[in-house]
Every structure is written in C-alpha cells, then in structure tokens.
Amino acid sequence: MKNIRWYDRNPDLKEVFDFIQGLGEAYQAKIAQDIIQILVGDFHLNLDEIINNINAKSNDYDFQRWYDKNIDMFTSFEIIKILPENLQAEVIKRIIETVLFIYLEDGASPK
C-alpha cells in the first residue's frame, strides 16, 4: 500500500512540491526562504508561535522526508501543512509565482 503524504490530498500542492523536490538543493533553499517571506509578508502570519510549536514537535521527529534536509524548507512546509485549505490555496499561488521566477531567472536549469 502506498503511503499518502499530507500534501498528496491537494493536487496543486502535490504538483508544486513534486516539482520543488526535483530541483537542486540551491534552488530548494532559495524557494524555502521565499516561502517563509511569503507567509510573513503576504499573509502576515506571526511565525514565532508557529515555529516554536513546530520545533517542540520536531524534537521527537526522525527527519527522513526529502524536505527535512533544509531547515527552512522543513519549517515552511510544516507551516503550510497546518494552514486551512483556503489559505493553503492562496499560498500555493504565490509559491508557483516564486518557483517560476527563480527557475526562469536562472535560465531554467533545474539542477
């Protein structure tokens, strides 16, 4: 039986995350930082409490997923995971814009 990831339930989220997964670590790092900026700047989330909760839960976590390798990626994805679906949809739109901008800005070379 295939394990269903939390983001597999949203086709747009799955597509964006799968695309990000296929990028090189440098692109992933840029995108992760931009996602955090989007969450703070565009959606005015107070990340202090959210990050404290994520850090408290992560003490017992094994960090085996592909996005766990980068702390910014891990944090941004964990924040997206707890957002309501309507807000996730808005965040995904902004992430798509960011991913395309970064990807195309550097000449569309994914690795």
N, C-alpha and C positions, 0 to 999 in steps of 0.2 A: 504494500500500500504506500502510495506517495504521500510524503509529508506536505501538508498545506501550510505555506508560510502566511503570516498575518497580512502581508501586502498582496498576496495572490487573490484575495477576495475583491479587490478593486482593480479592474483591468487596466486603467490608466496608470495607477500606482505601480502595478506589476511591470508594465511596459517600460516606464521610466527607470525603475530600479534595475531591471534586467539590462537596460542599455548602460546605466552607470556602472554596473558590475563588469561589463565588458571593456570598460575604459582602463587605461593605465592608472597607476597609483597617483601620479601627479595631477591628472585630471580629477580623479576622485577627491583628492584633498582640496582642490580649488572649489569644486562643486559643494563639498561639505561645508566649507566656510561660507559660501554664498547662501546655502540653505539656512544656516543659522542667522545670517544677516536678514534674509527674507522674513524669518519667523519673528525677529525682533523689530526690524524696520517697517515692514509692510503690514504685519499682523499685530504688532505691539504686544507681543507676549512677554510676560515677565518670566524670564528663564531661570532666575535664581532658585525659586522654589521647585520648579520642574526639574532642573538639573540636580538639585540636592536629592530629590526623590529618586531620580534615575541612578545617581551614584550610590544611594543607600541600597537599592535593589541589586545593583551590579556587583556588590561585594561578594555575593554568593553565585555569581554567574561565571560560566566557563569560557565565553568569548570564542566561539567556533564558527560563527557566521562570517560570510565574506566581508561584510561591512564593519565587523568588530575590530578589524586591524587598524583602523584610523579612528581616534577618539572623537574627532569632530563628526565623522560620518556616523559612528555609533550613536552619538548624542542626538544629532539631527534626526536620524531615523526613529529613535526611541521617542522623540517629541512628536513626530508625525504620527506615530503609532497610537498615541493617546488622544489625539485631536478628534473632535466629532467629524463625521463623514463629510458634512458640508464644508467645513474648514479644510479638511484634507484635500477636497476637490480644488479649492482656491489655491492652496499651497502648491499642488501639483502643477497647475497652470503656470505659476511663477517659476517653478523648478524647470519645467520644459523650456521656458524662455532662457533661463540661465544656462542650462545644459547646451542648448543650441548656440547661444552666444559664445560660450567658452570653446565649444567644439569647433565652430566655424571660424572663430577669431584666430585659432592656431592652425588653420589650414586643413581642418577635417581629418586629422590623423589620430585615430583613437588610442594608440598605444604610446 
